[in-house]
């Protein structure tokens, strides 16, 4: 809490380093991405993981859509994956976008179908 400067919760469950996390929905949920090749959805009110999504590649960044029902994740295998956060299913996978690991992903603030990616391939 930034007002009290106190830690509110520690969310545990990933088995490797966590590289990214974002609030989703009405700020009562968080999505995190890890080098353990998973994304996890967390319920902040209950304090535990509600869903684990297998990625197949270590996650370097993620972005949750403004509505909070979709996410995109960037990975070391140079691919980007799109997720339906309501079901926890991968909706689409794009490979070959870059020739190096994706370092960041970001949704457009108005159009969730537009996603910006950056990579170690200098693009």
N, C-alpha and C positions, 0 to 999 in steps of 0.2 A: 504494500500500500504506500503510495507516494506521499500521502498526508502524514501517516504515522511513521514512515520509514521502517516498517516491519515486514518481514517475510510472511506472506499469507499461507502458502502451501508449497510443498515440494512434490512434484509428480515423478514417480519412478516407474520404470518398466522397460525402457530401451536398454539394449545390451551393448551398444557402442555409443560413440559421441553423437550428441544431438547438434545438428547444424542449423536448424531453423524451426521456428514456431510462430503461429499467428492465431489471433482470436478469430472465431467464426460465429456466425449467427448473432445473437444478442449479447455477445461478450461473456456468455456463460459456458462457452466451449472453446477449446484450443485444439489446433491440429499441429503436430510436430513431425519433423522428418529427421532421420538418423542415418548414420553410416551402417547401421545394422540391416539396411535394406527394407525398412518398414516406415510407414506413416502411422501415427496413432492419433485417435480422437479422444479427448479428455473432457470429462464433465467437471467443471470447476466447483459446482455446488456440492457434488458428492465426493470429489477429490480422487477419482480413479479413472483408468482407461476404459472407455466404453467400446472401442473397436480398434483392431490392428489390421492394417492393409499391407499386404505383401507387394513390394515394388519390383523385385528382381535385380535391383541395382541400388547402390548407395545414393541416398538423397542429399543433394547439396543446397537446395533452396525450395521453397514452396510459396504459393500465393493463393489466398482464399478470395473468391469472388465477392464483390460488394454485397450480394444477397446472402452470402454465407452457405450456399448449398452446393457449390462447386469449388474444386481446387485444382491447381496445376502444380506439378513437381518437376524439378530439373535434376538430372542424374549424372554420375561419373561415366556412364556408358554412352554419353552424348545425346541421350534421348529426353523427351518430355512426355509426361503422362498426365492425362486429365481424369479427374475423379468426381464421382457423384457422392457427395458427403452424406446424402440421405440414406443411400443403400450401402455405401462403402465399397462400391464396385468401380473398377477402372473403366471409364467410358471410352477412352481412346488413347492410343500410344503413337507418338511421332518419333521416328528414328531418322538418323542422317541429317538432322538439322544443323549440326556442327561437326567439326572434326576434332574437337576437344571436349572435355567435361563442361557441362553447363554450370556456370557459377551463380547466376541469379535469374529469377523469373518474376514477372510482375503483371497483374491484371490492369487493363485500362480502367480508370475510375468510373466510366459510364457504360462502356460496352464490354461485358465480360467475355465476349468471343474474341477480343483482341488481347494478345499476350506478348509481352516483350521478354526476350531471352538474351543473355550474355554468356560468353564462353571463354575458355582459356585459348581458343583458336584466334583470339584478337577480334572477334566480331560480336 
